Amino acid sequence: MAVQPEGTPCWADAMFSDLEGAKSFYGEVLGWTFGEASSEYGHYTQAYANGKAVAAVVPPMPGQEGQSQWCLYFASPDAVATAARIRESGGEVLMEPMQVGDFGTMCLALEPSGAVFGVWQAGVHEGFEATSVPGAYNWAEVFTRDPDKTDTFLTSVFPYAAKQLEDDGVDFRVFNLGDDTVLGRMRMTDEFPPEIPSYINVYFGVDDCDAAVARATKLGGVLRFGPMGSPFGRFAALSDPQGANFSVIDTTTTEGDRPSFQDV
């Protein structure tokens, strides 16, 4: 795939203390195969769906053992400039822009409500080689306890146009790049335990949501929500055995009419 427009979700990876356990779990649940670990880059190991690179897993950095979570990266033509906007807009840069060989330049950051995300300036590694197919990245939502701060931050850092769901009972917003909707934002309700911080929930495509959930729970994953039908597909939220949250969605099985959104 070509380099993505600025602000497009372009890559996802996660740290796991038990790297082999993670490979076994996601291999069974999502059908992933894995490349060779790169010792030069901290045993970074790419995951593939039907031969296309779709994500990566890596051992934790010292001091971060047991803190598994998926990190979504957003495309940037200039990671240094994006890092500056992150600071100016109330976010925090956790890791300064760092060149990773000739693959590209990465940066890690926090948005103001505490969700971790990455920035990726592509070199020879342009990001996802496939999306929106079984086993690959499909969608993501920022779950935040402070949507006003998050919304202002996202549109300050990236060239997004925002639209709000026309539903008084649900505070949900989407962010567009041109005609493409690339990201969602959901207000965290009181149903979320207070110890769960803001985070970005990554959705991976599957052929059959219920079957994927059955595989995940059999292997020690925890079902957090669903499976549930929606106009966008049948989906479920899970935690893997090491605590990383993610969702699965079958976009071929839809229910109901798509909701309306209004410009904000």
VMD Tcl script that draws the C-alpha trace (Angstrom):
set ca {
  {0.00 0.00 0.00}
  {1.17 3.55 -0.67}
  {2.06 6.01 2.08}
  {-1.20 7.03 3.75}
  {-2.53 10.60 4.12}
  {-1.57 12.37 7.34}
  {-3.73 11.21 10.25}
  {-4.61 7.84 8.72}
  {-4.21 4.85 11.08}
  {-1.32 3.07 9.39}
  {0.13 0.47 11.78}
  {-0.46 -1.36 15.07}
  {1.81 -3.22 17.43}
  {1.81 -4.50 21.01}
  {4.31 -5.48 23.69}
  {3.98 -8.90 25.31}
  {6.03 -10.39 28.14}
  {5.15 -13.82 26.75}
  {5.85 -13.24 23.07}
  {5.38 -16.88 22.08}
  {2.09 -16.99 23.96}
  {0.88 -13.90 22.08}
  {1.90 -15.41 18.74}
  {0.05 -18.62 19.57}
  {-3.10 -16.75 20.70}
  {-3.38 -14.37 17.75}
  {-2.33 -17.08 15.34}
  {-5.32 -19.15 16.45}
  {-7.82 -16.29 16.82}
  {-6.94 -14.18 13.76}
  {-5.07 -16.66 11.58}
  {-1.81 -14.73 11.77}
  {1.57 -16.11 10.78}
  {4.77 -14.48 11.95}
  {8.05 -13.44 10.41}
  {11.49 -13.79 11.94}
  {12.19 -11.73 15.05}
  {14.58 -8.88 14.36}
  {17.22 -8.90 17.13}
  {18.58 -5.61 15.79}
  {15.24 -3.98 16.57}
  {14.40 -5.54 19.95}
  {13.00 -8.80 18.54}
  {10.25 -6.89 16.73}
  {8.18 -9.56 14.96}
  {5.73 -8.81 12.15}
  {2.38 -10.58 11.85}
  {0.91 -11.53 8.48}
  {-2.59 -12.28 7.21}
  {-2.50 -14.16 3.91}
  {1.09 -13.06 3.42}
  {0.41 -9.34 4.02}
  {1.94 -7.50 6.98}
  {-0.89 -6.43 9.31}
  {0.65 -5.82 12.77}
  {3.63 -6.63 14.97}
  {4.41 -8.02 18.42}
  {7.50 -7.24 20.49}
  {8.89 -8.03 23.96}
  {8.45 -5.24 26.51}
  {11.09 -2.64 27.13}
  {12.77 -2.83 30.56}
  {10.36 -1.68 33.26}
  {7.27 -2.21 31.12}
  {6.79 -5.93 31.73}
  {3.17 -6.96 32.18}
  {1.76 -3.83 30.49}
  {0.44 -5.34 27.28}
  {-1.66 -3.04 25.10}
  {-2.18 -2.40 21.43}
  {-0.71 0.83 20.08}
  {-2.18 2.42 16.96}
  {0.10 4.56 14.79}
  {-1.04 7.52 12.70}
  {0.66 8.47 9.45}
  {2.72 11.64 9.39}
  {4.85 13.23 6.66}
  {7.04 14.77 9.37}
  {7.17 13.11 12.80}
  {9.12 15.98 14.35}
  {6.47 18.51 13.29}
  {3.69 16.21 14.52}
  {5.44 15.82 17.89}
  {5.59 19.62 18.20}
  {1.84 19.89 17.51}
  {1.16 17.15 20.08}
  {2.89 19.25 22.75}
  {1.25 22.50 21.61}
  {-2.18 20.84 21.72}
  {-1.94 19.55 25.30}
  {-0.57 16.08 24.66}
  {2.65 14.51 25.93}
  {5.46 13.03 23.87}
  {6.53 9.79 25.56}
  {9.25 8.93 23.07}
  {10.84 11.53 20.85}
  {10.82 10.86 17.10}
  {13.34 8.11 16.46}
  {14.51 6.80 13.12}
  {14.21 3.01 12.84}
  {16.82 2.11 10.25}
  {15.44 2.81 6.80}
  {11.98 1.58 7.83}
  {10.78 5.00 9.00}
  {10.57 7.29 12.01}
  {8.39 6.60 15.04}
  {7.14 8.62 17.99}
  {4.98 7.64 20.97}
  {2.60 10.04 22.69}
  {-0.33 10.52 25.05}
  {-3.42 12.49 24.12}
  {-4.74 14.74 26.94}
  {-7.09 12.14 28.47}
  {-4.31 9.55 28.68}
  {-4.66 7.29 25.63}
  {-1.34 6.15 24.18}
  {-0.79 6.33 20.43}
  {2.03 6.33 17.93}
  {3.13 8.45 14.98}
  {4.77 6.85 11.95}
  {6.67 8.67 9.23}
  {7.10 6.02 6.57}
  {10.39 5.03 5.04}
  {10.56 1.68 3.28}
  {7.92 0.39 5.73}
  {4.74 2.16 4.69}
  {2.47 0.47 7.25}
  {-0.38 -1.99 6.81}
  {-0.06 -4.05 3.64}
  {-3.74 -4.98 3.93}
  {-6.76 -3.56 5.79}
  {-10.47 -4.35 6.09}
  {-10.03 -8.06 5.33}
  {-10.06 -11.01 7.76}
  {-7.01 -10.91 10.00}
  {-6.19 -7.29 9.21}
  {-6.84 -3.92 10.87}
  {-10.38 -2.71 10.26}
  {-11.21 0.22 12.55}
  {-10.29 2.00 15.78}
  {-11.96 4.15 18.43}
  {-10.51 6.36 21.13}
  {-12.27 5.55 24.41}
  {-11.87 8.69 26.52}
  {-13.06 10.07 29.86}
  {-12.64 13.65 28.63}
  {-14.07 13.83 25.10}
  {-13.90 17.62 24.87}
  {-10.13 17.60 25.36}
  {-9.67 14.58 23.10}
  {-11.76 16.06 20.28}
  {-9.93 19.40 20.35}
  {-6.57 17.64 20.47}
  {-7.24 15.31 17.54}
  {-8.39 18.08 15.21}
  {-5.43 20.25 16.25}
  {-2.80 17.58 15.58}
  {-4.27 15.99 12.46}
  {-6.25 17.50 9.54}
  {-9.53 15.91 10.59}
  {-13.11 17.06 10.03}
  {-15.35 15.84 12.87}
  {-18.94 14.59 12.80}
  {-21.10 13.84 15.84}
  {-23.56 10.95 16.09}
  {-27.14 12.23 16.14}
  {-28.12 10.34 19.30}
  {-28.57 12.09 22.66}
  {-27.96 8.82 24.48}
  {-24.51 8.10 23.05}
  {-21.59 10.52 22.88}
  {-19.82 9.23 19.78}
  {-17.87 11.15 17.16}
  {-16.03 10.23 13.96}
  {-13.10 11.92 12.26}
  {-12.79 12.18 8.50}
  {-9.99 12.80 6.05}
  {-11.78 14.03 2.97}
  {-14.56 11.54 2.26}
  {-12.93 8.78 4.34}
  {-13.96 8.15 7.94}
  {-10.75 7.01 9.64}
  {-11.32 7.09 13.42}
  {-14.04 7.02 16.07}
  {-14.23 8.54 19.55}
  {-16.43 7.18 22.34}
  {-17.05 8.76 25.75}
  {-16.29 6.26 28.52}
  {-19.38 5.83 30.70}
  {-19.64 4.82 34.35}
  {-19.81 1.21 33.15}
  {-16.03 1.35 32.71}
  {-14.23 0.62 36.00}
  {-12.41 3.75 37.19}
  {-9.02 2.01 37.07}
  {-9.28 1.60 33.28}
  {-7.57 4.59 31.66}
  {-8.46 6.11 28.31}
  {-7.24 3.91 25.45}
  {-7.53 3.27 21.73}
  {-9.51 0.17 20.86}
  {-8.28 -1.54 17.69}
  {-10.63 -3.73 15.63}
  {-9.36 -6.66 13.57}
  {-11.49 -8.23 10.83}
  {-12.72 -11.83 11.08}
  {-14.83 -14.14 8.92}
  {-17.14 -15.06 11.80}
  {-17.33 -12.96 14.97}
  {-18.88 -15.65 17.17}
  {-16.36 -18.26 16.09}
  {-13.47 -15.87 16.75}
  {-14.83 -15.11 20.23}
  {-15.13 -18.85 20.92}
  {-11.51 -19.40 19.88}
  {-10.31 -16.45 21.99}
  {-12.12 -17.45 25.18}
  {-11.04 -21.08 24.81}
  {-7.43 -19.86 24.74}
  {-7.79 -17.70 27.87}
  {-9.09 -14.47 26.39}
  {-11.86 -12.58 28.20}
  {-15.06 -11.44 26.48}
  {-15.76 -7.84 27.52}
  {-18.73 -7.01 25.28}
  {-20.83 -8.71 22.63}
  {-21.00 -10.34 20.22}
  {-23.42 -7.71 18.98}
  {-24.89 -6.85 15.60}
  {-24.60 -3.33 14.18}
  {-25.03 -1.53 10.84}
  {-21.25 -1.79 10.41}
  {-20.84 -5.46 11.26}
  {-21.09 -8.01 14.04}
  {-18.43 -7.26 16.65}
  {-17.15 -8.12 20.10}
  {-14.64 -6.61 22.53}
  {-12.04 -8.88 24.12}
  {-8.94 -8.91 26.27}
  {-6.20 -11.34 25.36}
  {-4.63 -13.59 28.05}
  {-1.98 -10.94 28.77}
  {-4.52 -8.15 29.21}
  {-4.33 -6.32 25.88}
  {-7.75 -5.06 24.75}
  {-8.89 -5.47 21.16}
  {-12.05 -6.07 19.17}
  {-13.05 -8.34 16.31}
  {-15.59 -7.50 13.61}
  {-17.24 -9.33 10.75}
  {-18.23 -6.55 8.36}
  {-20.16 -8.91 6.08}
  {-22.86 -9.45 8.73}
  {-24.73 -6.20 9.34}
  {-27.96 -5.27 11.11}
  {-30.07 -2.13 10.90}
  {-29.66 1.20 9.15}
  {-26.50 3.26 9.37}
  {-26.85 6.15 11.84}
  {-26.77 9.81 10.94}
  {-23.91 12.15 11.81}
  {-23.80 15.94 11.80}
  {-20.86 18.28 11.23}
  {-19.36 19.90 14.31}
}
mol new
graphics top color blue
foreach p $ca { graphics top sphere $p radius 0.5 }
foreach p [lrange $ca 0 end-1] q [lrange $ca 1 end] { graphics top cylinder $p $q radius 0.2 }
display resetview
